[in-house]
Amino acid sequence: MEKIEWMLRLANVKGLSSQLVRHLALALQDSAPVDDGLLSDHGLSEIQRQQFREICPRQLERTYLWLEHEEHHLVACIDEDYPSALTEISRRPSLLYVAGSVNALQTPQLGVVGSRHCTHYGKQWGSWFTQQLALSGLTITSGLARGIDGVAHRAALEAQGKTVAVLGSGLQHIYPKSHQSLAREIISSGGALISEFPLDMAPHAVNFPRRNRIISGLSLGVLVIEASLKSGSLVTARYALEQNRNVYALPGSLGNPGSEGTHWLIQQGALLVAHPNNILEDLHSTLQWLPDSTSETIYSQDSDDVPLPFATVLANVGDEVTPVDVVAERAGQPVPVTAAHLLELELAGWIAAVPGGYVRLRRACHVRRTYVLV
């Protein structure tokens, strides 16, 4: 029996511990042919032995055909290419389908997760944090979902960094369909798509907690951008804690349900992060870092080098959506005058127009020290 076949058969068996899977995989690698006695000697029940024997022939055929592409890989838990970070966790996947660079899975990774229904605040800060962390040498790992996941992947690509997407479906069933072009860009930019599920597996709800444990398992830590109290992002954070990974949470505004999950994480001991360097400094003991000799452009609330136009109006536009009439009332100005000032502030890049009003943006300035991964 060829290795690919017994790898797929072994992955089809339910209820095996990670340690038993590894021992059995090593035995299968050295055994030809594979007989029922070998499986029984390793403690597999009759039902489990039947699951090993009765793999769908179409799955075998589909996988062999898929592997003909040079960027497609099947990585078993006993292979050298298997991510070393996953060997540290319990309930690790016995098999990974990988599209793209297998080497990307061995790089230092940071999980970035958050709400599928993120706010402008979450998009803005999620994108900026991710870009800075990618520029510092971390591979950004997320779940290819709508919302913060997509924001994180795109921001890493925009920074010309690497990103890894862990799917809750098979690699021939990209979900959501709107992210198919994003998936292709991840692969072409030196990143990877990975899944433990058969190629044609649909994105069933039960798959996503299993996907989340891989996101956290691959990562040195997990950054949660926005999350409700019942968010899947909190499931990822829980897995991270169980796997002895660091958990970081971006605070949000009070009254926003999308910030309740991150605030709860902070109350439970997650590190509140107000700047990407908070994460890099926290990882300092885990990795080797050197200060960059050149200053790095980051965002700050205001820049001393740029004159502040219409300060009274600008001061009354916050991180959350602020309607024009509210700004006018706070600034003590007529609405038409305020609207004109808001337009000029928008053109100058201080604020952005969003449905319902305006939100504050961050101007670029320079800091003396950032960190880069070496």
N, C-alpha and C positions, 0 to 999 in steps of 0.2 A: 504494500500500500504506500503510495507516494506521501511525502510529508504534507503537502497542501491538503490532501484528502483527510488524513487523520487529524490535522489541525481543525478543519471545519467540523469533523465529526465530534471531536472533543469539545469544541465550543457549543455544540448542540446539546450537550449533557447538562442537566439542571442540578443544582444543589451541591456542587462540589466546592470545597474550600480552596483557596488560592494555593495553599501548600500542597494539597493533594493533586491539583491540576498540574503543578510544576513537576512533581515526582512522576506522575503518569505520563506527562509529555516527554520527559527524559527517557522513560522506559519505552515509549512508543518509538522514539527516535532510534533506539538501538535494537528494536525488535522487527523481524520480518519473517513470516507474515504476522499480523496482529490477530491473536486468537481470543476467544471468549474467556479462556482461563486467565490470561494476563489481566484483563479488566476485573475479573472476579477477585484475583489475588490482591488488587489494589483497593478492594472494598466497594466496588460499584454494585448496586443492587440490580435486580433483574430489569426493573424499569429503566434505570440509567444505562445498562448495557444495551437495552432495546433502543434508547435514544441515540446511542453511538452508532448502532447498526443501520438505523432507518432514516438517515439524512436524505433530504429530497434530491433526486438526481438532477433536477433543473437548477438547484442551487450550486451543485458542483460544476455543471456545465457553464452557468452564468459567471461563476467566479474565475474559472480557467480562461474564459474569453476576456474578462475584464483585466486580468493580469497580463495580457499580451501588450497592454500599453506600458511604455517605459516609465511613466510617472505613477503607476499603480503598484502598490505593495501590500503584502499580507505579512504581518509581524506577530510572531508567537511570543509567549511569555519567556521562552528559553532562548530567544534570539539575541544577538548582540545589539541589534537595532531597537530592541524593546526599550522604551523610555525608562531611564534609571530612576526617575522620580516616582514612577508608578510601582516600582518594586518595593517601595517603602510602605505602601498602604495595604490594608486588608481589603478583601473583595475586589482585587484588581482584575481587569478583564484578561481572559486567557488569550485573546486574539484581537488584533486591531487591523481594520482596513484603513489604509493610508493612501490618499491621493495628494501628490506633491512631494515635498522634500522630507524624507525620513529624518535627516539631520536636524531639522527644525525642532523635532520633539526632544532633542537632547540639550537644547539651549536653555538658559535661565528664563523662566516664564512667570508672568504675573496674570492671574485671572482677573478679568474685568466684567462684572455682571450688573444687571439692573433691570428696571421695569421695561416691559414691552410698550407701555403707554407713558413714556417719559415726557417731562415738560421741557420747555425751552431752556430752563435752568439746568436740567440734567444733561441735555444735549451739549450746551455750551461748555460746562465744566467737565463733562465726561470726555468730550473731544480734546479739550486742552490738556487735561491730566494724562490722557492716553498718549497724545503726541509727545509730550515731554518725557514720559517713561520709555516710550519707544526710542526716542533720540538718545536716551541714556544707555541703550543696549539691551533692554528687556524685550523678550518676545511677548506679545499680547495675546492671551488665550481667552476665548469666549465661545458662545454657543450658536452664533449665526442667526439668532432670533431677531425679530423686529425690535425697535427701540434701542436701548443702551448697547446691546450686543453689536448691532449693525454699526452704531456710532463708533464703538471701540475699534472694530475691524477697519473701518474706513479711515479713522484718524491715524492708526498705525501705518496704513498704506500711504497716506498723504505725507507722513514723516519719513517715508522710504524705509520703514522698519519691517520686521517680520511679524506675522500673526498666524495663529493656529485656531481653527474652528472645529469644535467638537459637536457632532450631530446627534440628535435623538432619533435619527432615521438612518436608513441605508444610504450609501454614497451615490447610488443611482436614483435616489428619491430626495433631492435637495428641497429642504423646507426652511422658510417659505419660498415659493417659486420666484417671488420678487427679488430674492437674493442669489439667484443663479449666476448673474454676471459678477456679483461680488465674490462668489465662491471661485469662479474662474480667475479673477484678479488675485485672490489670495494665493492660488497655486502658482500663477505666472510670476509672482513677486518673491518666490522663494519660501513661502509658507506651506501650510498643509491643511487638508481636511481629514479628520479621522472619525471613525465610528467603530463600535464593537458589534453593531447589528449587521445582519445579512444585507447584501447590496440592495435588495428590493423592499426592505422593511419600511412600512409606512410610519409616519410620525405619531405613534400612539402616545397618549398622555402618560402611560406607565413607563415609557422609555426615558422621560426627561430627568427624573431623579437619578437614574443610572448614569445619564450623560453628565449631570452636575458633579457627581463624585469623581469623574475623570478630569473635568475642568480644574477642580481644586487639587486633585492628586498630581497633576502635571505641574502645578504652580508652586512657587515659593510662598505666595500669599494671594489673597483674594481681595480686590477692591470692589465694594458695593457702592454704586452711584446713587440710585434711587430704588426704593422698594417699599411696598406696602407690607403690613404685618403678616399677610398670607402669601407673600411672594415666593416664587421658586428661588429667587436670589438668596433668601434666608436659608433655604435648604442647602444651597451651595456653601454658604457661610458655616452652617452646622457641620457639613462634611469636612470643611477646612479645619475646623477646630478638632474634630475627631482624628484627623490625619496629621495633627500637630503643625498646621500651616498658620501663618499670620493672617489676621482679618483686619481690613481697613474700611472705614466708613466715611463717606462724604456727608457732612451735615447739610440739611436743607431748611426751608422756612417752616415755622410753626403753622399749623393749620392745613398743611399740604399732606393728604393721605399718602402720597408717594414718598414722603420723608419719614413716616412713622417707623418703617422698618429699619432705616439707617440709624435713627435716633435710639431705637431699642437696642440695636447692636452696640452702640456706644455705651449705653447704660450697662450692658452685659460685659463690657471690657474691651470691645474692639477699639483700635486706635483711631481717634478722630484725626482726619487729615485735612489740612487747609492749604497744602502745597505739595506738589510731587516730591519735593526733597524730604518731606516727612516720611514717605515710604522708602526712599533710597537710603536715608540715614538709618531707618529701622532695620534694613537689610544689610547694613554695613558689616555686622558680625558674621553674616552668612556668606557674603561674597567679598571679593577684593575690588575696592573702588579707588579711584584716583580723582582728585579735583581737576577739572578742566582748566587749562591755563588761559583760555579765552572765555570771555563772558558769554553767557547764553541768553538769548532773547526770550523772556517770559512775559506773562501778563500780570499787570498790577492794577489796582483800582484806579489810580491816577498816576500820571507821569509829571514829575516836576519840570520836565523839559518842554511841555506842551501847554500853551495858555488854555485856561478853562473857560469855554464860552457859555454864556447863559447859565452861570453857576446856580442860580436859584431854581431854575427849571430842572437842570440836571440833577440836583440834589434830591429832587422829589420823584425821580424814576429809579425804581429798585430792581432787584434781581427777579422779582415776580412781576407778572404783567400788570401794568399800571395804566388805567384808562386816561384819555386826554383830559376829561373834565375833572378827574381827581387831581391830576398834576396842576391844572389851572387853579383849582381851589386851594391847594397847598401853597402854591407860589403866589397867590393873591393877584392873579392876572386874569384878564378876559380870555375866554377860550380861543378866539381867533388869533390873538397874539401868542398864546402858548403853543397853538398848533404850528404857527410859523417857526417859532424857536425850536420845536421838536423836529421839524423837518430839517432845519439846518444842522441840528445835533446828529440826526441820522446820517445826513450826507457826509458829515465829518467823522463818522465812525464811532461816536460815543454811545449811541443807543441803536436799537433795532426795532422796526415795526413788526408786530406779531398780531394775530387775531385778538382783538379786545383792547389793544393799546400798545405800549412800548415796554421794553426791558433794557436794563443797563448792560453795556458791554465793557470789556476790560481793555485798556490801552496797553501798548507794548512799552516796556522799559527794560533796563539792563540790571542784572544782579551780578554780584562779584563772584559768586561761587555756585556751581552746580556739580553734579556727579556724573561720571561716565563709566560704564562697565568695561573692564579690560580683561 
